[in-house]
Each structure stands twice: as structure tokens, then as C-alpha cells.
Amino acid sequence: MKNLDLAFRPRRARTTDAMRALTAQTSLEPRNMIQVLFVRDGIDAPVAIESMPGQYQHTLDSLKYEVRQAIDAGIACVDLFGVPRDEDKDDEGSVAWAEDGILNRGIRALREEFGNEIVIMADTCLDEFTSHGHCGPLVTDEWGNEVVDNDRAVESYCKMAVSQAKAGAHTVSPSGMMDGQVGAIRAALDDAGYPDVSIMAYSAKYASAFFGPFRDAVGSTFKGDRKTYQQDPAQRREALLEAQLDIEEGADFVMVKPAMAYLDIVRELADVSPVPVAAYQVSGEYAMIEAAAAKGWIDRERIVTESLMGIRRAGADIILTYYATEVATWLNQTK
């Protein structure tokens, strides 16, 4: 057969590993990922999270070990969630800002051990710490419905953020989707003498079913839904508005959560944001990959890497993922 008379043959850019590397438009590197970790009060050994195989609620000692592994793999940041004892929870979530609360103890342990070797980010929300599992104190509205009191929640977030900064956090990450939370936290941090502590805003956090396994991870007592404060999955423009407001209020990073089902939002936000854009590959995304891999239905390493590359390709500068250290190790082995 005579060769086709083609002006362009795109396959020329795919001929070898070296050629594919040379022409790759998107890269995935350890510095692009944040390792998400959990520290739990009242345990003397790590506790496996049943719905998230391979992930654990850590002691302070095992937490430090995991962070050392992350640093050695080239990870630039860890995001820390606290898991208090049930008896320490109350309607306000007050253990969240207690100096001896588990999250602040975890932050302090990492800062004392690692200093500035890695960015220590802390989750700044109340759902792990309240007895009812919502992201702020509840109030009954005029129709008899229990709803989160936005302004009281923001006041609590400010106390939490300042306590986290005092414990040694480089970054706080308000995730409650309360109106005005970023501006209030910025002002509180500045007034308390922490102008250099940065804020990663959960700007577009959707009321998603993909969060299910996370409730096991933090021992949540939550029942119901968060549709009155987290975004409706049907909304697109609202995500851009939320991010714009957070940037105007002083956010240093903005985030889309979850990642996989919201890559269009990641792309649109990345196209206009003047600050770095993050996306969170959440517990449900992780659990689905692990379940399919355990069945032998997928190539685990390829799927994990491809899923993260897709988030990067959509425009995320930073990916929060439970796979960060493991994937960084794979990437280092291929260099």
C-alpha cells in the first residue's frame, strides 16, 4: 500500500518513552502533592481505616514517621486532621481550639520535629470535634429547622486558626463553607501576630457523596446532610463566585473538592485564578480505586498515576491526596 500523503503525523511525538517525555504537556511531581494524614487521641498504635485500605489514624509517633517518609520522598506539604475522643466532643466543638486538643498537639509535634522542612497545614473545621458532626454550632430557625449558625461558626474558626498558628501550623485550611470565613480568619491571624500564616480556602466544596469514607477516618457522628452550606453539585458559576470572594478576603490558595467529578470546575478556576489552585482527591475516590484494585479489575499503579495526572491536566497546581508519598516514591524510582 502506498503511504498516505499526510502533512501531520501526531504519532511521531509518541514513538519512544524519551520522545513522550520530551513532548509531555503536563507533569506530575512530588512537589505537586499534599499528603493527607489523621492523628487520633487516646490510641497507642495506628488504627486502620476500614473503608480506606492502607490509611491509618496515627499516634503522634507514627505521625512523625509518616511525615519523615513524605519529606524523604520530596513531598512539600502535609495536611493534618485531628480525631478527638468521643467524650471530648461537645455542641460547639471546643476541643478544636484547645491547646491540648489532639490536632494542636499533632501540629506542635510536627513543628518541633521538622521545623520548616515541610509545610504543615491544618484542617480548620469543626465537624470532627462537634458531638453532632456539623461544621459549626446549630441553631433552630423560625421554621423549626436545625441549621448551622454561620457567624458563630466563623467566630469558632477564628479561634481554631489562631490556636493552630500558635501550635506551629504554616497554613490553615478553613473547610466549613461558611460565608466570610476567610476574611475573618485573615483578620484574626493578623491581629494575633501571625501575618505569615497562609490560608488555603476550600472555596468550592460540594455536598458530595464522595466524602463517605472520610467519616470513618475522623470518627464522625454526623447524620443528615450539609446541603445548606456546601455547594450543590449542579452549580458551576457559584464555584467561581465563592473562589473570587475568598481571594478578595485574602486566601493564598483556593481549592475544589472533590476532584474527579469536578474537573470542569478545576479547569475554569485555574483559567482565572491569580493564586494557586488545589484539588482534593477525596476518600471516596481513593476507596473506589482501592476496591477495584483489590478485585484485580484494574492496574492500581497506572490508575492512581493517571487519576492524578488528570487532575493536574485540568489545571490544579496542587493535589491533596492519600497517595502522595507513595506516588512520589514511584516517580523518584523512574528518574
C-alpha positions as a Markdown table, in Angstrom:
| # | Residue | x | y | z |
|---|---|---|---|---|
| 1 | Met | 0.0 | 0.0 | 0.0 |
| 2 | Lys | 1.3 | 3.5 | -0.8 |
| 3 | Asn | 2.0 | 5.7 | 2.1 |
| 4 | Leu | -0.7 | 8.2 | 2.9 |
| 5 | Asp | 0.1 | 11.8 | 1.9 |
| 6 | Leu | -0.2 | 13.3 | 5.3 |
| 7 | Ala | 1.1 | 16.7 | 6.3 |
| 8 | Phe | 0.8 | 15.9 | 10.0 |
| 9 | Arg | 1.6 | 12.6 | 11.8 |
| 10 | Pro | 1.0 | 13.2 | 15.5 |
| 11 | Arg | 2.2 | 9.7 | 16.3 |
| 12 | Arg | 5.8 | 11.0 | 15.7 |
| 13 | Ala | 5.6 | 12.6 | 19.1 |
| 14 | Arg | 4.7 | 9.2 | 20.7 |
| 15 | Thr | 7.4 | 6.9 | 19.3 |
| 16 | Thr | 9.5 | 6.3 | 22.4 |
| 17 | Asp | 9.5 | 6.9 | 26.2 |
| 18 | Ala | 12.1 | 9.6 | 25.7 |
| 19 | Met | 10.0 | 11.3 | 23.0 |
| 20 | Arg | 6.9 | 11.2 | 25.0 |
| 21 | Ala | 8.7 | 12.7 | 28.0 |
| 22 | Leu | 10.1 | 15.4 | 25.7 |
| 23 | Thr | 6.7 | 16.4 | 24.4 |
| 24 | Ala | 4.6 | 16.0 | 27.5 |
| 25 | Gln | 2.5 | 19.0 | 28.2 |
| 26 | Thr | 1.7 | 18.1 | 31.8 |
| 27 | Ser | 4.0 | 16.8 | 34.6 |
| 28 | Leu | 3.3 | 15.2 | 37.9 |
| 29 | Glu | 6.0 | 15.7 | 40.6 |
| 30 | Pro | 6.2 | 15.1 | 44.3 |
| 31 | Arg | 6.0 | 18.9 | 45.0 |
| 32 | Asn | 2.6 | 19.0 | 43.3 |
| 33 | Met | 1.1 | 16.7 | 46.0 |
| 34 | Ile | 0.0 | 17.2 | 49.6 |
| 35 | Gln | -0.1 | 14.1 | 51.9 |
| 36 | Val | -3.3 | 13.9 | 53.9 |
| 37 | Leu | -2.9 | 12.4 | 57.4 |
| 38 | Phe | -5.0 | 11.7 | 60.5 |
| 39 | Val | -3.9 | 11.9 | 64.1 |
| 40 | Arg | -6.1 | 10.3 | 66.8 |
| 41 | Asp | -6.3 | 10.9 | 70.5 |
| 42 | Gly | -6.3 | 8.0 | 73.0 |
| 43 | Ile | -4.5 | 5.3 | 71.0 |
| 44 | Asp | -1.1 | 3.7 | 71.4 |
| 45 | Ala | -0.8 | 2.2 | 67.9 |
| 46 | Pro | -2.0 | 3.2 | 64.5 |
| 47 | Val | -5.6 | 2.2 | 63.7 |
| 48 | Ala | -6.5 | 1.1 | 60.2 |
| 49 | Ile | -9.4 | 2.9 | 58.5 |
| 50 | Glu | -11.6 | 0.1 | 57.2 |
| 51 | Ser | -13.1 | 2.0 | 54.3 |
| 52 | Met | -9.8 | 3.4 | 53.2 |
| 53 | Pro | -7.4 | 0.4 | 53.0 |
| 54 | Gly | -3.8 | 1.4 | 53.6 |
| 55 | Gln | -4.7 | 4.6 | 55.5 |
| 56 | Tyr | -4.5 | 4.9 | 59.3 |
| 57 | Gln | -5.4 | 7.1 | 62.3 |
| 58 | His | -2.0 | 7.8 | 63.7 |
| 59 | Thr | -0.4 | 8.2 | 67.1 |
| 60 | Leu | 2.0 | 11.2 | 67.5 |
| 61 | Asp | 4.9 | 8.8 | 67.0 |
| 62 | Ser | 3.6 | 7.1 | 63.9 |
| 63 | Leu | 2.5 | 10.5 | 62.5 |
| 64 | Lys | 6.1 | 11.8 | 62.7 |
| 65 | Tyr | 7.3 | 8.6 | 61.0 |
| 66 | Glu | 4.8 | 9.2 | 58.1 |
| 67 | Val | 5.9 | 12.8 | 57.7 |
| 68 | Arg | 9.5 | 11.8 | 57.6 |
| 69 | Gln | 8.7 | 9.4 | 54.8 |
| 70 | Ala | 6.9 | 12.2 | 53.0 |
| 71 | Ile | 9.8 | 14.6 | 53.3 |
| 72 | Asp | 12.3 | 11.9 | 52.1 |
| 73 | Ala | 10.0 | 11.3 | 49.0 |
| 74 | Gly | 10.0 | 15.0 | 48.2 |
| 75 | Ile | 6.5 | 15.9 | 49.4 |
| 76 | Ala | 6.4 | 19.6 | 50.2 |
| 77 | Cys | 3.3 | 19.7 | 52.5 |
| 78 | Val | 1.1 | 17.5 | 54.8 |
| 79 | Asp | -2.5 | 18.3 | 55.7 |
| 80 | Leu | -3.4 | 17.2 | 59.2 |
| 81 | Phe | -6.8 | 16.2 | 60.5 |
| 82 | Gly | -7.5 | 15.5 | 64.2 |
| 83 | Val | -9.6 | 12.7 | 65.6 |
| 84 | Pro | -10.6 | 13.5 | 69.2 |
| 85 | Arg | -12.0 | 11.1 | 71.8 |
| 86 | Asp | -15.8 | 11.0 | 71.8 |
| 87 | Glu | -16.0 | 12.2 | 75.3 |
| 88 | Asp | -14.2 | 15.4 | 74.3 |
| 89 | Lys | -16.7 | 16.4 | 71.7 |
| 90 | Asp | -19.4 | 19.0 | 72.5 |
| 91 | Asp | -22.0 | 21.0 | 70.7 |
| 92 | Glu | -19.6 | 23.8 | 70.0 |
| 93 | Gly | -16.5 | 21.7 | 69.1 |
| 94 | Ser | -14.4 | 23.5 | 71.7 |
| 95 | Val | -11.7 | 20.9 | 71.8 |
| 96 | Ala | -10.8 | 22.1 | 68.3 |
| 97 | Trp | -9.1 | 25.2 | 69.6 |
| 98 | Ala | -7.9 | 23.7 | 72.9 |
| 99 | Glu | -4.1 | 23.9 | 73.3 |
| 100 | Asp | -4.0 | 20.3 | 74.4 |
| 101 | Gly | -6.5 | 19.1 | 71.8 |
| 102 | Ile | -5.2 | 16.3 | 69.6 |
| 103 | Leu | -5.0 | 18.4 | 66.4 |
| 104 | Asn | -2.9 | 21.1 | 68.0 |
| 105 | Arg | -0.7 | 18.5 | 69.7 |
| 106 | Gly | -0.1 | 16.9 | 66.4 |
| 107 | Ile | 0.8 | 20.2 | 64.8 |
| 108 | Arg | 3.1 | 21.1 | 67.6 |
| 109 | Ala | 4.8 | 17.7 | 67.5 |
| 110 | Leu | 5.5 | 18.1 | 63.7 |
| 111 | Arg | 6.7 | 21.6 | 64.0 |
| 112 | Glu | 9.1 | 20.7 | 66.8 |
| 113 | Glu | 10.4 | 17.7 | 64.9 |
| 114 | Phe | 10.6 | 19.1 | 61.4 |
| 115 | Gly | 10.7 | 22.9 | 61.7 |
| 116 | Asn | 10.4 | 24.3 | 58.2 |
| 117 | Glu | 11.4 | 21.1 | 56.3 |
| 118 | Ile | 7.8 | 20.7 | 55.2 |
| 119 | Val | 4.7 | 22.8 | 55.1 |
| 120 | Ile | 2.4 | 21.9 | 58.0 |
| 121 | Met | -1.2 | 22.5 | 57.0 |
| 122 | Ala | -4.1 | 22.1 | 59.5 |
| 123 | Asp | -7.7 | 21.5 | 58.7 |
| 124 | Thr | -9.7 | 24.3 | 60.2 |
| 125 | Cys | -13.2 | 23.0 | 60.6 |
| 126 | Leu | -15.4 | 21.7 | 63.5 |
| 127 | Asp | -17.1 | 18.6 | 62.1 |
| 128 | Glu | -14.6 | 16.2 | 63.7 |
| 129 | Phe | -15.0 | 17.9 | 67.0 |
| 130 | Thr | -18.7 | 18.6 | 67.4 |
| 131 | Ser | -21.0 | 16.0 | 69.0 |
| 132 | His | -23.5 | 16.4 | 66.1 |
| 133 | Gly | -20.9 | 16.3 | 63.3 |
| 134 | His | -21.8 | 19.5 | 61.7 |
| 135 | Cys | -19.3 | 22.2 | 60.7 |
| 136 | Gly | -20.4 | 24.7 | 63.3 |
| 137 | Pro | -22.9 | 25.2 | 66.2 |
| 138 | Leu | -26.5 | 24.5 | 65.4 |
| 139 | Val | -29.4 | 26.9 | 65.9 |
| 140 | Thr | -33.2 | 26.4 | 65.3 |
| 141 | Asp | -34.6 | 28.7 | 62.6 |
| 142 | Glu | -38.0 | 30.3 | 62.6 |
| 143 | Trp | -39.5 | 27.2 | 60.8 |
| 144 | Gly | -38.1 | 24.8 | 63.4 |
| 145 | Asn | -35.2 | 23.5 | 61.3 |
| 146 | Glu | -31.8 | 22.9 | 62.8 |
| 147 | Val | -29.2 | 24.8 | 60.8 |
| 148 | Val | -25.5 | 25.8 | 61.3 |
| 149 | Asp | -25.1 | 29.3 | 62.7 |
| 150 | Asn | -22.8 | 30.8 | 60.1 |
| 151 | Asp | -21.5 | 33.7 | 62.1 |
| 152 | Arg | -20.9 | 31.7 | 65.3 |
| 153 | Ala | -19.1 | 29.1 | 63.3 |
| 154 | Val | -16.8 | 31.7 | 61.8 |
| 155 | Glu | -16.0 | 33.0 | 65.2 |
| 156 | Ser | -15.0 | 29.5 | 66.2 |
| 157 | Tyr | -12.9 | 29.0 | 63.1 |
| 158 | Cys | -11.0 | 32.2 | 64.0 |
| 159 | Lys | -10.2 | 30.8 | 67.5 |
| 160 | Met | -9.2 | 27.5 | 65.9 |
| 161 | Ala | -7.0 | 29.1 | 63.3 |
| 162 | Val | -5.2 | 31.2 | 65.8 |
| 163 | Ser | -4.6 | 28.2 | 68.0 |
| 164 | Gln | -3.2 | 26.2 | 65.1 |
| 165 | Ala | -0.9 | 29.1 | 64.2 |
| 166 | Lys | 0.3 | 29.2 | 67.8 |
| 167 | Ala | 0.9 | 25.4 | 67.7 |
| 168 | Gly | 3.1 | 25.9 | 64.6 |
| 169 | Ala | 0.9 | 25.5 | 61.5 |
| 170 | His | 2.3 | 27.2 | 58.4 |
| 171 | Thr | -1.1 | 27.1 | 56.7 |
| 172 | Val | -4.7 | 26.8 | 57.9 |
| 173 | Ser | -7.4 | 25.5 | 55.7 |
| 174 | Pro | -11.0 | 26.5 | 56.5 |
| 175 | Ser | -13.2 | 23.9 | 55.0 |
| 176 | Gly | -16.6 | 24.7 | 56.5 |
| 177 | Met | -18.0 | 26.7 | 53.6 |
| 178 | Met | -19.3 | 29.5 | 55.9 |
| 179 | Asp | -19.8 | 32.9 | 54.3 |
| 180 | Gly | -17.0 | 35.3 | 55.3 |
| 181 | Gln | -14.8 | 32.7 | 56.9 |
| 182 | Val | -11.6 | 33.6 | 55.0 |
| 183 | Gly | -11.7 | 37.3 | 55.7 |
| 184 | Ala | -12.4 | 36.8 | 59.4 |
| 185 | Ile | -9.6 | 34.2 | 59.8 |
| 186 | Arg | -7.2 | 36.5 | 58.0 |
| 187 | Ala | -8.0 | 39.4 | 60.3 |
| 188 | Ala | -7.8 | 37.1 | 63.4 |
| 189 | Leu | -4.4 | 35.7 | 62.4 |
| 190 | Asp | -3.0 | 39.2 | 61.7 |
| 191 | Asp | -4.4 | 40.6 | 64.9 |
| 192 | Ala | -2.8 | 37.7 | 66.9 |
| 193 | Gly | 0.6 | 38.3 | 65.3 |
| 194 | Tyr | 0.6 | 35.6 | 62.6 |
| 195 | Pro | 0.6 | 37.6 | 59.3 |
| 196 | Asp | 2.8 | 35.0 | 57.6 |
| 197 | Val | 0.5 | 32.0 | 58.3 |
| 198 | Ser | -1.2 | 31.3 | 54.9 |
| 199 | Ile | -4.8 | 30.3 | 54.2 |
| 200 | Met | -5.9 | 27.5 | 51.8 |
| 201 | Ala | -9.6 | 28.1 | 51.2 |
| 202 | Tyr | -11.9 | 25.3 | 50.5 |
| 203 | Ser | -13.6 | 27.6 | 48.0 |
| 204 | Ala | -15.7 | 25.1 | 46.0 |
| 205 | Lys | -16.6 | 22.3 | 48.4 |
| 206 | Tyr | -19.6 | 20.3 | 47.2 |
| 207 | Ala | -22.2 | 18.4 | 49.2 |
| 208 | Ser | -20.8 | 15.2 | 47.8 |
| 209 | Ala | -21.4 | 11.5 | 48.3 |
| 210 | Phe | -17.7 | 11.0 | 47.6 |
| 211 | Phe | -16.9 | 12.1 | 51.2 |
| 212 | Gly | -18.4 | 8.9 | 52.7 |
| 213 | Pro | -15.3 | 7.0 | 53.8 |
| 214 | Phe | -13.9 | 10.2 | 55.4 |
| 215 | Arg | -16.4 | 9.9 | 58.2 |
| 216 | Asp | -14.8 | 6.6 | 59.2 |
| 217 | Ala | -11.4 | 8.3 | 59.1 |
| 218 | Val | -12.4 | 11.0 | 61.6 |
| 219 | Gly | -14.8 | 9.0 | 63.6 |
| 220 | Ser | -17.7 | 11.4 | 62.7 |
| 221 | Thr | -21.0 | 11.1 | 64.4 |
| 222 | Phe | -22.7 | 13.1 | 61.6 |
| 223 | Lys | -26.1 | 12.2 | 60.3 |
| 224 | Gly | -28.1 | 14.0 | 57.6 |
| 225 | Asp | -26.5 | 16.3 | 55.0 |
| 226 | Arg | -24.7 | 19.6 | 54.6 |
| 227 | Lys | -26.7 | 20.9 | 51.7 |
| 228 | Thr | -27.4 | 24.2 | 53.3 |
| 229 | Tyr | -23.8 | 25.2 | 53.4 |
| 230 | Gln | -21.8 | 23.1 | 51.0 |
| 231 | Gln | -22.4 | 23.6 | 47.2 |
| 232 | Asp | -25.0 | 21.9 | 45.2 |
| 233 | Pro | -23.3 | 19.6 | 42.6 |
| 234 | Ala | -25.5 | 21.3 | 39.9 |
| 235 | Gln | -23.8 | 24.6 | 40.5 |
| 236 | Arg | -20.9 | 25.9 | 38.3 |
| 237 | Arg | -20.9 | 29.7 | 38.4 |
| 238 | Glu | -21.3 | 29.6 | 42.2 |
| 239 | Ala | -17.9 | 27.9 | 42.5 |
| 240 | Leu | -16.2 | 30.8 | 40.7 |
| 241 | Leu | -18.0 | 33.3 | 42.8 |
| 242 | Glu | -17.0 | 31.5 | 46.0 |
| 243 | Ala | -13.4 | 31.5 | 44.9 |
| 244 | Gln | -13.5 | 35.1 | 43.9 |
| 245 | Leu | -14.8 | 36.1 | 47.3 |
| 246 | Asp | -12.2 | 34.0 | 49.1 |
| 247 | Ile | -9.4 | 35.6 | 47.1 |
| 248 | Glu | -10.8 | 39.1 | 47.8 |
| 249 | Glu | -10.8 | 38.1 | 51.5 |
| 250 | Gly | -7.2 | 37.1 | 51.5 |
| 251 | Ala | -6.9 | 33.4 | 50.5 |
| 252 | Asp | -3.4 | 32.4 | 49.4 |
| 253 | Phe | -4.7 | 29.2 | 47.7 |
| 254 | Val | -8.2 | 28.1 | 46.6 |
| 255 | Met | -9.4 | 24.6 | 46.4 |
| 256 | Val | -12.0 | 22.4 | 44.6 |
| 257 | Lys | -13.3 | 19.4 | 46.5 |
| 258 | Pro | -13.9 | 16.6 | 45.4 |
| 259 | Ala | -11.6 | 16.5 | 42.3 |
| 260 | Met | -12.7 | 13.7 | 39.9 |
| 261 | Ala | -16.3 | 14.7 | 39.3 |
| 262 | Tyr | -15.5 | 18.4 | 39.3 |
| 263 | Leu | -12.6 | 18.7 | 36.9 |
| 264 | Asp | -14.6 | 21.2 | 34.8 |
| 265 | Ile | -14.6 | 23.5 | 37.9 |
| 266 | Val | -10.9 | 23.0 | 38.4 |
| 267 | Arg | -10.3 | 24.0 | 34.8 |
| 268 | Glu | -12.5 | 27.1 | 34.9 |
| 269 | Leu | -11.0 | 28.2 | 38.2 |
| 270 | Ala | -7.4 | 27.6 | 37.0 |
| 271 | Asp | -8.1 | 29.8 | 34.0 |
| 272 | Val | -8.9 | 32.9 | 36.1 |
| 273 | Ser | -7.3 | 32.5 | 39.5 |
| 274 | Pro | -4.4 | 34.7 | 40.4 |
| 275 | Val | -3.5 | 32.4 | 43.3 |
| 276 | Pro | -2.5 | 28.6 | 43.1 |
| 277 | Val | -5.4 | 26.2 | 42.6 |
| 278 | Ala | -5.7 | 23.0 | 44.6 |
| 279 | Ala | -7.9 | 20.0 | 44.2 |
| 280 | Tyr | -8.7 | 17.3 | 46.7 |
| 281 | Gln | -8.8 | 13.7 | 45.6 |
| 282 | Val | -11.2 | 12.6 | 48.4 |
| 283 | Ser | -11.8 | 9.5 | 50.4 |
| 284 | Gly | -14.5 | 8.1 | 48.0 |
| 285 | Glu | -12.2 | 8.4 | 45.0 |
| 286 | Tyr | -9.4 | 6.7 | 46.9 |
| 287 | Ala | -11.8 | 3.9 | 48.2 |
| 288 | Met | -13.1 | 3.2 | 44.7 |
| 289 | Ile | -9.6 | 2.7 | 43.3 |
| 290 | Glu | -8.6 | 0.5 | 46.2 |
| 291 | Ala | -11.7 | -1.6 | 45.9 |
| 292 | Ala | -11.3 | -2.2 | 42.2 |
| 293 | Ala | -7.6 | -2.9 | 42.5 |
| 294 | Ala | -8.2 | -5.4 | 45.3 |
| 295 | Lys | -10.5 | -7.3 | 42.9 |
| 296 | Gly | -7.8 | -7.3 | 40.3 |
| 297 | Trp | -10.0 | -5.4 | 37.9 |
| 298 | Ile | -7.6 | -2.5 | 37.3 |
| 299 | Asp | -3.8 | -1.9 | 37.2 |
| 300 | Arg | -3.5 | 0.0 | 40.5 |
| 301 | Glu | -0.3 | 1.9 | 39.9 |
| 302 | Arg | -1.4 | 3.1 | 36.4 |
| 303 | Ile | -4.9 | 4.1 | 37.6 |
| 304 | Val | -3.6 | 6.0 | 40.5 |
| 305 | Thr | -1.0 | 7.9 | 38.4 |
| 306 | Glu | -3.5 | 8.5 | 35.6 |
| 307 | Ser | -6.1 | 9.9 | 38.0 |
| 308 | Leu | -3.6 | 12.4 | 39.5 |
| 309 | Met | -2.3 | 13.4 | 36.1 |
| 310 | Gly | -5.9 | 14.1 | 35.0 |
| 311 | Ile | -6.3 | 16.4 | 37.9 |
| 312 | Arg | -3.1 | 18.2 | 37.1 |
| 313 | Arg | -4.1 | 18.4 | 33.4 |
| 314 | Ala | -7.3 | 20.0 | 34.4 |
| 315 | Gly | -5.3 | 22.8 | 35.9 |
| 316 | Ala | -4.6 | 22.0 | 39.5 |
| 317 | Asp | -1.3 | 23.3 | 40.8 |
| 318 | Ile | -1.6 | 21.2 | 43.9 |
| 319 | Ile | -3.4 | 17.9 | 44.7 |
| 320 | Leu | -4.4 | 16.8 | 48.2 |
| 321 | Thr | -4.3 | 13.0 | 48.1 |
| 322 | Tyr | -3.9 | 10.0 | 50.3 |
| 323 | Tyr | -1.5 | 8.6 | 47.7 |
| 324 | Ala | 1.1 | 11.5 | 47.8 |
| 325 | Thr | 4.0 | 9.8 | 49.5 |
| 326 | Glu | 3.5 | 6.5 | 47.7 |
| 327 | Val | 3.2 | 8.1 | 44.2 |
| 328 | Ala | 6.2 | 10.4 | 44.9 |
| 329 | Thr | 8.2 | 7.2 | 45.7 |
| 330 | Trp | 7.2 | 5.7 | 42.3 |
| 331 | Leu | 8.1 | 9.0 | 40.5 |
| 332 | Asn | 11.5 | 9.1 | 42.2 |
| 333 | Gln | 12.2 | 5.5 | 41.0 |
| 334 | Thr | 11.7 | 6.4 | 37.4 |
| 335 | Lys | 14.1 | 9.3 | 37.4 |
